[in-house]
Amino acid sequence: MQLLSTAPWFYFCVTVFAVWRLTHLLQAEDGPFDVIVNLRRACGEGFFGQLMDCFYCLSLWTAAPAAFVLAHEWPDGLLLWFALSASAIFFERVHAVLIAHEQQVKPLPFFEEDVFVENTPHQSTGDTDELLRK
């Protein structure tokens, strides 16, 4: 593929995001119309059920076809396979830290309505759109 040789880092980065997204979808999300949840339920407790529960294991399986497509030769494909899996694992760990931080710190609201205190003129007169009347 001539196209892959012109910008290998671009294709590597895009493929890392694709591997992470697919692995995260299969391991942690419900999917559209609960398709992925039903797939995980159907896998049960066997090999495939345990595979769907382990992000590290699943990233190896989702990175394999991507590495096969991107690699020019089999030694490159082997290295690319592990590099894609490791990069997806890295992004998953960063994602977990960001989610944990978001749950500890209240995110800033985009918009917050004014909260009126009981003794303000707005409450005593019943007029809540004073700014609109100026």
C-alpha positions in Angstrom: 0.0 0.0 0.0 1.6 3.2 -1.2 -0.7 5.3 1.0 0.5 3.8 4.3 4.2 4.5 3.5 3.6 8.2 3.1 2.3 9.0 6.6 2.9 5.9 8.9 2.6 7.9 12.2 -0.8 9.3 11.2 -2.1 5.8 10.4 -0.6 4.4 13.6 -2.3 7.1 15.7 -5.6 6.7 14.0 -5.4 2.9 14.4 -4.5 3.3 18.1 -7.7 5.3 18.6 -9.7 2.8 16.6 -8.4 -0.1 18.6 -9.0 1.7 21.9 -12.6 2.7 20.8 -13.5 -0.8 19.7 -12.0 -2.5 22.8 -13.7 0.0 25.1 -17.0 -0.5 23.3 -16.8 -4.3 23.6 -15.6 -4.4 27.2 -17.3 -1.5 29.0 -20.3 -0.1 27.0 -23.8 -1.3 26.3 -23.7 -0.4 22.6 -26.6 0.8 20.5 -29.9 -0.9 21.4 -27.9 -3.0 24.0 -26.3 -5.1 21.3 -23.0 -5.3 23.1 -24.6 -6.1 26.5 -26.5 -8.9 24.9 -23.4 -10.2 23.2 -21.5 -10.2 26.5 -24.4 -12.0 28.1 -24.5 -14.6 25.4 -20.8 -15.2 25.8 -21.4 -16.4 29.4 -18.7 -17.4 31.7 -16.5 -19.3 29.2 -13.5 -18.2 27.3 -15.2 -15.5 25.3 -17.1 -14.2 28.3 -13.9 -13.8 30.3 -12.3 -12.2 27.2 -15.0 -9.6 27.0 -14.4 -8.7 30.7 -10.7 -8.1 30.4 -9.6 -4.9 28.6 -6.0 -6.1 28.4 -6.9 -9.4 26.8 -9.5 -7.9 24.5 -7.1 -5.2 23.3 -4.7 -7.9 22.0 -7.5 -9.5 19.9 -8.8 -6.2 18.5 -5.2 -5.0 17.7 -4.4 -8.1 15.8 -6.4 -7.5 12.6 -5.4 -3.8 12.6 -1.7 -4.8 12.8 -2.2 -7.3 10.0 -3.7 -4.5 7.8 -1.0 -1.9 8.6 2.1 -4.1 8.5 4.3 -4.6 5.5 6.1 -7.7 6.8 5.3 -10.2 9.6 8.0 -9.0 12.0 6.6 -5.5 11.7 3.1 -6.8 12.2 4.1 -8.6 15.4 5.7 -5.5 16.8 2.8 -3.4 15.6 0.3 -5.8 17.2 1.8 -5.3 20.7 2.3 -1.6 20.2 -1.3 -1.1 19.3 -2.5 -3.1 22.2 -0.2 -1.3 24.6 -1.2 2.1 23.3 -4.9 1.2 23.7 -4.2 0.0 27.3 -2.4 3.3 27.9 -5.4 5.3 26.7 -7.7 3.2 28.8 -5.7 3.9 31.9 -5.7 7.7 31.2 -9.4 7.5 30.6 -9.9 5.8 33.9 -7.9 8.5 35.7 -9.9 11.2 34.0 -13.2 9.6 34.9 -12.1 9.2 38.6 -11.0 12.9 38.7 -14.2 14.0 37.2 -16.2 12.1 39.8 -14.1 13.7 42.6 -14.2 17.3 41.3 -17.5 18.8 40.2 -17.1 19.9 36.6 -17.8 23.5 35.9 -21.3 24.1 34.5 -21.8 25.6 31.1 -24.7 27.6 32.4 -26.1 28.1 35.8 -29.4 29.8 36.6 -29.5 32.5 39.2 -30.6 31.3 42.6 -32.8 33.8 44.4 -32.5 34.2 48.2 -35.8 34.5 50.1 -35.3 38.2 51.0 -34.5 39.6 47.6 -36.8 42.1 45.9 -37.6 39.5 43.2 -39.3 37.2 45.7 -41.2 39.8 47.6 -42.8 41.3 44.5 -43.1 38.1 42.5 -41.4 39.8 39.6 -38.7 37.3 38.4 -37.9 38.9 35.0 -36.6 42.3 36.3 -33.6 42.3 33.9 -36.0 42.0 30.9 -37.9 45.1 32.0 -34.9 47.4 32.1 
